[in-house]
Amino acid sequence: MTAPAPRGGPTALLFATMFPQAAVSMLSLAPPVMADPVARSFGLPAEIAGAYSGLVYAFVLVGNLLATPLIRRHGPLRLSFACVIGGALGLAIFAEAGIAGLLIGAVLIGLCYGPLTPASAQAIAHQAGSPAFVFIVSVRQTSVPLGGVLAGLLVPPLLARLGWNGTCATLAAGSAVAALAFAAASPLVRSERAAGAPARPQRLLDPLALIFRNPALLRLAGASAIFGAIQLVLSAFLVTYLVRVVGHDLTTAGALLSASQVAGILGRPAWGFAADRTRAARGVLVGLSLGMALSCILAAALALVGPSWLSLPVVLIFGATATGWNGVFLAEIMSAVAPAEVGAATSGGLLFTYGGIVAGPALFGALAHAAGFGAAFLTLALGALIAARLVGTAPRPRPR
């Protein structure tokens, strides 16, 4: 048995699934944008942003594992809005409890981020089979880079006025109030019915077993680990790299981060539309992999150029590819399983994605500290080429 399809129009459903992920994405990306002042407060190097992202996504992985039983118990939409409240609490703790607060806040943000994509996938599972299904999923996935846009636009001016502690408190309070207001006003959330207990007891690693049983999905999931690493490197390190190495000021660097996320917002539905029209979602994913490799090479070259307008086209290409792949990937996963398994299959695929996210930024930060950002970006480009091969050689999954 699966959760009933939520009542309401597709536009209302899309918004109800997009808002929570955009809000928690913004909450999770605010600390990396503030990496320099936060690190100075505690006498740490700015590269610690990589360790923060790794810690957050280690617990995103845990939250993702818990998603399937939580969706059944509470319903996907109610669970999503509860995650916004929990993420806001995490950012408030991050700002107010010293080093321990940094750790506890990062853990709580990660735990609340984890269930969001499986929950939203289950909420829109009844749309599978639609001629525009990849486009629908891709539009919903624009909520992640939208959170990056909000972080890039809101954090620098708030930081200048309130300091990093006040910025965290303001973003946390605003997100919690907005989530409570929307959930209370939305008929979709108020009338949602949970699926109830499954026919057999579920084990924590059932979503992972589902992916391992299907070799095609396993290759796609492996490629997504690399994609996830590249995406989080862009979000976690772009501002620091542009300020400390390329030479831009913080406001310009924040605007460039926002521009990259806008490119991802526009890219996700565009790639989804292309996949629907061409019926070649795998080809779109291969093209995005090659675009990520090119973006990493161009990003490394910015250090030789210095602060100039050339940073803008580079971050636009980077954002459109490294932040634009998710919808096509998730639609491929969702289309390969029965509707009742969509939440579990999404959770299983994302375990690989989050594994790359956990390891990627931390390894990138360590390599950047030891050998420089240029070497780190070129290594990332090689990873993108490996992902292109994994996707290109994967057989088409057979629907279960």
Secondary structure, 3 states (H helix, E strand, C coil): CCCCCCCCCHHHHHHHHHHHHHHHHHHHHHHHHCHHHHHHHCCCCCCHHHHHHHHHHHHHHHHHHCHHHHHHHHCHHHHHHHHHHHHHHHHHHHHHCHHHHHHHHHHHHHHHHCCHHHHHHHHCHHHCCCCCHHHHHHHHCCHHHHHHHHHHHHHHHHHHHHHHHHHHHHHHHHHHHHHHHHHHHCHHHHCCCCCCCCCCCCCCCHHHHHHHCCHHHHHHHHHHHHHHHHHHHHHHHHHHHHHHHHCCCHHHHHHHHHHHHHHHHHHHHHHHHHHHHHCCHHHHHHHHHHHHHHHHHHHHHHHHHCCCCCHHHHHHHHHHHHCCCHHHHHHHHHHCCCHHHHHHHHHHHHHHHHHHHHHHHHHHHHHHHHHCHHHHHHHHHHHHHHHHHHHHCCCCCCCC
